[in-house]
Amino acid sequence: MTASSGARPTLAALVPTLVSRERTSLSLVEECLRRIAELDSGSDGLGAVLALNPQARSQAEAADEQLERTGRQRGPLHGIPILIKDVFETEGIPTTFGCAAFKGYVPGQDAVAVRRLRAAGAIVLGKTSTPDFAMSWLSDSSNGSITVNSRSAAHEPGGSSAGSAVAVAAGLVPAALGSDTGGSVRVPASFNGVVGLRPTTGLVSPDGMSSLVTAQDTPGPLAGCVDDAALLLQVLAGHQRPIGEVRRPLGGYRLGALALPSEPVAWDGADEVAAVVDATLARLVNEGACILDDVVLPDLAALLRDSSLYLITALDDIDAFLASRPELGSSSFLDLYYAGVFPESLDLAELLATRSRSDAQLRAERLANRYRLRDTVVRAMSNLSLDALVYPTVRVPAPLRDRDRRLLPSRLLPVNTLIASQADLPALTLPAGTTDAGLPVGLELLGRPGTDGPLLGLGRAVEGALSDG
């Protein structure tokens, strides 16, 4: 079963109704649980939710009682149900990191990001699907869950924050938490027509989150609108004041449409996605934005290749995470691989298992190249006085599960999300329209280091211009 995005409630609409007590947190939790039962469960369901919090109703009742008794919110998310990607440890709720080997693991404490959401008053409703250790831009997992696109069950939802993106798009919850290594928030956000934010690396603590590439992993929000993503980022970053509240008209921004390097493999739908994005940029120009065409980042393809850490550090990073949690019963990625835990479609698993471990010199070279990549991006933006670079989040619409998955490995999915990930830059993906078949297309906005607030401000202006059209 699939669901359109029209039923999505937003935090901007919900929070005031809870504060005024027009509705209760318990009623909202019950509504979300009903939608999960109707849309997510069974052989024809969306398959986004892996586990539910057995204490969700009682925690919602406690939130209602506190607000009734004191008239004060615990925080800006008081009483709001949120789903959590299953790479984050959640106290009292099963956490598998997407891996069938850990189905019995129930953490004794929350990851930092989850703890901050709870401290802000959020009700953790449950956990969402993800590939093992978040190691794919598609959605297969050894857990056996099958997650489908919120618009079409025949298509991929994207990964690795598959369940979180689908849950928001289908209105199962107002917002969800994901994580982003090389695009794991933004790819499924693009494929499902929601807002996804990769914060500047390090702005949000990854502690308590299973690591794929420690140097670039970050939690990130998935939401129905930019205001909601900004509110979640404020909470996740531990800020007391709203992020990105300064609002400018779209005509006050100067953007650069990035000239993209060619891809080695042809995927269906690339021309249609390019046409949707071009039409979107033309609308933004009509609304007053200044957009420079064909902005070139010198040697971009080589810089992306030579700054990639997946095959350099991921094996060691996963092993380090496992070793830090002996209660999981496994301290080796290779033990899991040779036990046949991972599905064949997780092609990164085979690459990690069959590649010799890298030496310190190669790691140092790759890390140095990340600084070169960031410097190249920042220099180009500075020379042209750009507020952001813009480009399709992914160059193709969501692939067909049964056909495209057989023909091409997930690592060849033509994403543009690696630029931000490997340069440690903030990036925001917004719905830019749909293909003729109704599949969503995402537009990514890439900002300079630490400009998460201004980037969200730009996102609001773009979102407003597109919604007015």
N, C-alpha and C positions, 0 to 999 in steps of 0.2 A: 504494500500500500504506500502511496506517496501523498504528500500534502503540499499545497501551495504555500507561498510565503505570506499570504494575505492575513493569516490569523495571528501573526507575530505580535505579542504585546511588548511594549518597550518599557524600560525602566523609567524613562521620562514621564510616561503616562501612569505607571503603576505606583511609584513611590508616593506621590501626593495623595492617592486614594487610600493608601495604608496609613499615612500620617494623620489624615482627617478621619480615619476609621470608617470611611464609606464601605470599605471591604476589609476582610481580615487576612492575615497571613495564612491561616488554616484553610480558608476558602480558596486561596490562590494555589496552595500546595495541592489541595484536592483536585482542582481543575487541571493542574499539570499532570498529576497521576492518572487522571481520566484520559487525557490526551495520549499519554504514554501507553496506557492499556489499549486504546483504540487504534493508534497509528503505528506503534513501535513493535508490538509483540506479535508472535506467531510467524508462520512461514512466509506470509506476504507482508510482514511489517517492515519498517525502516531499518530495524536492527541497530539503532544508535545507542541504546542504553544497556549496559552490561550488568549493573547492580544498583539496587535502590537502598537508601538509608532507612533502616527500620525505625529510626527515631525521628524521621522527618516531621510527622504529624505532631508528636509531642513537643518538638522544638518550635514548631510554628505556633502551637498553643501557648508556649512560654513567651514567645515574642509578642503575641497579642496581649497576654496578661500584663507583661511589663509596660507596654505602651498604654494600656488602659489604666494601670495603677499610677504610673509616674508622668505620663504625657510626654515622655522623652524617648527618642530613638536611641538604640544602642550605637548606631552608625548610619551612614548614608544608604546602606543596603538592608536596613532593618526589615526582616520578614520576607525578603525576596528569595525565592528558590532558584538555585543555580546548579547546573551539572558540571562535573569535573572530569577532565580527560584522565584515563586510567594509567597515566604515567606518574601521577601525583599521589603520594601517600595520604590516606584519609583515615583518621582515627575511627575505629569501629566499623569501617566499611571495607569489604574486600578490595584489594589492590593487586593487580597481576602484572602491571607494566606491559600489558598486551600479550603476555606469554602464558600458555597453558600450564607450564611447569610450576607456576606460582599461584594456582587457583585457591590454595588454602591460606594464603597470607592475608592477615588482617593487622594493619599497623597499629602501634600503640600511640602514635602521635601524628599530627598533620604535617604536611609539607608547609614551608613558610607561606607560600602563596595562598594555600587553603586556610591557614590560620588567620591570615589577614582578612580574607573574605568573611570568615566566621566572626572575627572581631568587629567587622563593620555591620554585623547583623544578618548576614546572608544565611539561608537555610541550605545546607548541602543536600541536594535531593538524591544524588547518586553519581555513578561513574559512567563514562562514555567510551565507546569502542576506539581502538587504535591498533595499528600493526605492532608486532613485537618490538619493544624498545623504540617505537616511533621511527622505524627505519625504512619507510617507504612513502612516496607521494601518492600511493594508492592505498587500499584499505584492508587487504587480506591480513589475517592474524591466525596464529596457532590456536587461539581461543575458540575458533570455529564460528565466530559471529560473522554474519554477512550483512554489511551495512550498504544501503543503496542510496542513490542520489535522491534528494527531496523532491525533485521535479520529475524524475523518470527512473523507475526501478531497473530499467535496462542499462543505465549508465552508472559510472563510478561516482562516488561522493568525493573522491580525493582524500589525501592523507597528509600527515598522519593523524591530524585532529579531526578524523572523519565523523565520529559520533557527535562531537561538540558542535560542529558546523551544521550537520543535519538536524540536530535537536533545536537549534535556534531557528533555522530556516522553516522547520515544520511547526513552530510554535509550541514545542514540548516544554520549553522553559523560556524566560525572557532573555537569558544570557548564559554563556558557558565559558569555562576556562579551557584553553588549549596550550600547547607548547610549540615552539618554532625552532627548528635547527636550520634547515635550508629552505623552508617555505611551508612548514607543516601547519601553520595557522592560515596562511594566505591562500594556499592552493585549494583546500576544501571550502574556504570562504568564497573564493572565486567561482567554484563549480556549483555552489548552492545559493549564490546570490545574497550573501550577508557581508557585514563589515568584519574585517579581521586586522588586527594590529600586531606587528612585531615591534616591541619597544627597542630602544637603544640597548645593546647588550650590556648587562650588568645593572640596569635600572631596577629590575625586578629580580628578587632572589630566586635562584633555581634549587635551593636546598630542599631536599625531600622529593625531588623529581628525578626519575631515572635518566641517566645521561647517555646520549649517543655521541655527541661531540661537545665536550665540556666547554671548550673555548667559545662556542657560539650558541649553545642552548639557552633559551629564555622562555619563561611563561608569557602568554599573550591572550588577550580577550577576544571572544567572538560575540557579536551583538547585532541587533537589528538596525542600529543607527550609530552615527559617529558620537553623539552625545553619550550614549550608553557605553561605548568603548572608552571614552574619556573618563567617565565615572569609575569604571572598573580599573583603569590604569591608575587613577588617583589612589584607589584602595590598595591595589597590588604593590604599588611603589611606596606605600606608607606615607603619602603626602597628606597634610592636613587641609590644604587648599585645592580647589579644582584645578585641573590641568587643561591648558588650552582654552581658557575662557575668553581671551581676547578675540573679538570677531571683526573681520575685515570684509568688505565687499569683494567679490570675485575679481573685479577690475583692478584691485590692488595687488594682484599676484602675477608673478612672471614665471612661467613654467617652460620646461624643455622636453620636447618629445624625443625620446632616446632612439637613435639608430641602432638596431639590434643586429648582432652577428648572425650569420646563417647557421641553420641547424643541420646536423649530419643525416637526420632521418626525417622523411616526410610523413606527417600525420594528417589525417582527414580533418577539415574544418579550420585550418590555419587562415585561409583567405577570408572566411566568414568572420572569424574573431577580429582580424585586422580591420575589416570594414566596419564592424560594430564600434571598435575603439576610435577609428577615424571619425565616424559620425558623432561620437560622444565629444571628442576634442573640438569638433566644429561647433557643437552646441555651446561648449564652454567659451569659445572665442566670441560667439554671438552674444553671450552674457557678459562680455567685457574682459575676459582673461587674455593676457598676452602669452601666446604659446609659440616658442621657436621650434621649427621643424628640424628633424635630422641632426640632433645633437650627438656628436661622436665622442665616445670615450676611447682613446687610443689603446690598442692591443687588449680590448676587453676580453675576448675569448681566451687569449693566452693567460691573462691575469686570473680569470676565474679558474682555469685549469690548474694553474700553478699555486693557487692559494687554497685549494680544497684540502680539507683535513679528514674527510670521511675514511679513506683507506690508510691514513697516516696515524690517526689517534683513536678511532672509534673502538677498536678491539680492546685496547688498553683501558679506555674510559669506561666501557661496559664492565670489564673485569674489576676495575677499581670500585665501581658502584656495588657489584655483587659481593665483593670481599668485605665491604663495609657493613653488610647485612647478612651475617652468617645464618640467621634464622631462615633465610630463603632456601638454604640447603644446596646452593650451587655457587661456586666462586669463579666459574669459567664459562665464557661464551662458547668456546670450542666444545666443552662437555655437552652443552645444550644442542649445538649444531650436529655433532656426531651421534647424539641420541635421537636425531630425527625430529626434534621439536618444531623447527620452523617450517612453514609451508614453502613449497618450491617456488611460488610466485614472489617470495621475498628475495629477489636476486642479490641485494646487498649482503645478505647473510652469507651466501656462497663466496662472494668476493672477499669478505672479511676473513672467512675461515681458510681460504686457500692462498691468501697473500702473506708473504713473510713479514714479520714485524719490522717496522721502519727504524732507522737509526736516528740519533739525536740531531745530526747535521741536517738531514732531510726535514725533520720537524722544524728546525730553526729557519730553514729556507722558506718553508711554507708560511710560517708565521710572519716572516719579513715581507713576503709577497702580499699578505693581507693588508699590511700598512701601505704598500705601494698601490693596491687597489683602492683603498680608502682615499689616499692622497690624489689619485687620478680623478675619482668622483668629485671630491671637494674642490679640487682646482678647476675642473670644468664648470662646476656650478658657480664658483666665485668669479671666474673670468667672464661669465655671461650674466652675472647678477640674478641667478635663478633661485626661486624659493623651493623648488622641487623638480625632480625628473619624473616623467610620466611614461607609462608603457603598459601593455597588457600583462596582467599578473601571470597568466599562462597563455601560450600562443594558440591553444586549441581549446574547444569546449570539452566537457567531461567525456572521456572515452567510453565506448561501449564495453561492458564487462566481458561478454563472451567472445567478442571478436578481437578487439584491440589488445586485450590482456594476453591473448595467445601469441600475437604476432610480435609484440615489442616489450622488452623489459621495462619495469617502472622507472629505472634510472635514466631512461632516454626520454621521459616525458619532457616536452619543451617548456620548462618553467623559466621565468625571468627573476624568480625570487632569490636566487643565489647571490645576486649583487649585494643586496642589503645584508644578507646573513654573513657573507665572507668579508664584508667591509665594516661590520658591527654598526650598521646604520639603522635608524628607524624607518619603517615602511608600513603604509596603510593601504589596504585594498578595499575598494568600494564597488558595489554593483554598477556596471556601465551599460547594461542592456542585456538582450537575449538574442540568440540565433533564431533563425526561422523555425527551428524545431522547439523553441522555448527553453533552451539550455542557457543558463546565466553566463555572462562574461564579466570578468573583473578588471578594473583599472587600478594599477598600483601607483602610489605616490611615494617617492623616495626623498627623505630629508637629509640634512647634514647631521653630524654627530651631536647628540643631546638635544635635538630640536623637536622632541616629541610633542610638546605643547603647541608650537607654531604649526607643526604638521597636522595636528588634529583640528586646529583652526582652519587651515586650508581645506581639510576634508569636509568640515561643516559647510564651507562656501561652495565646494563642488557638489556636495550632496543636495544643498538647497537649489542650486541652479538646475540640476538634473531632475529633481522632483517637481520643479515648476514647469518643466517642458512637457 
